[in-house]
Amino acid sequence: MLLFVYGLLRKREENHELLKGAPCVCEQAAINGVLYKTEKGQPAASLAETAFVYGELYETGHQMICKLDAHYADFDREEVAVTTDLGNKTAFAYVVKPEQCASFSRIKSGDWKEYRFMKREDDSPVYYFAYGSCMDNARFKQAGVDHFFAEPVGGAVAEGYSTRFTLRRPDGSRADLVEDGGRTEGVLYKLPFEAATYLYKREGVDSHTYRPAFIEVNAGGRIYRGCLTFLVLDKAEEIAPPGHYQEEIERGADLYLSPAFSEKLKRHMNSLPKM
């Protein structure tokens, strides 16, 4: 039995222990709905066709569902259609009725983790995983923000993901991170929180080009959890990136990634059909 979770049951959230032993099917999943913060400061989603709620998908059993039904007695367990990078699935989710949400605050991003990230009040660093043109610092210098990116941790590995080129532009494609069970490499940066403003603008978050997401990576044998990255929202069939964009990727790859993966990435870009 598949269960879609979007709030406190997600990884590293306070109720995640309730899913102990349940395999995570995918970290990047979505349903049609609207996400809210309740009067108690907790997340709640209602089903709607006008927006998306982002979360994770788990394989659960009858006994676990019975316990969750009791814990979420104020919610309705509804069957929902879930979108993932490997296709659509059917699952259950704990949601509320739209009429219950009149006094709630809407979370426009549809992502509880992203909401928590933007509302943070501490000054701890942000770890950012770049896999495309942001592996190169040329545009950081042009924008006058290269000082934010002066502390790269170095090359990093993201298990379960592949670098693909699914965002179409008039001159070719742009990079994307697809959760397909693969293994990809990128650059992990240690940033001050104010660097997020630049990244959100560059990645077109407000124009719904990319969305922020949070993943786990391995850099130098150390696991970094909750690393910021960006995923394409409207994914298309892969085509080749333009030359100037590919050059940025190759410069960063040659500097930070393993030689074997760098060559693999170059071969993949060169194999893609051009517009």
Summary of the structure (lengths in Angstrom):
residues: 275
radius of gyration: 19.3
end to end distance: 42.1
largest distance: 56.2
contacts: 863
relative contact order: 0.14
helix: 27%
strand: 44%
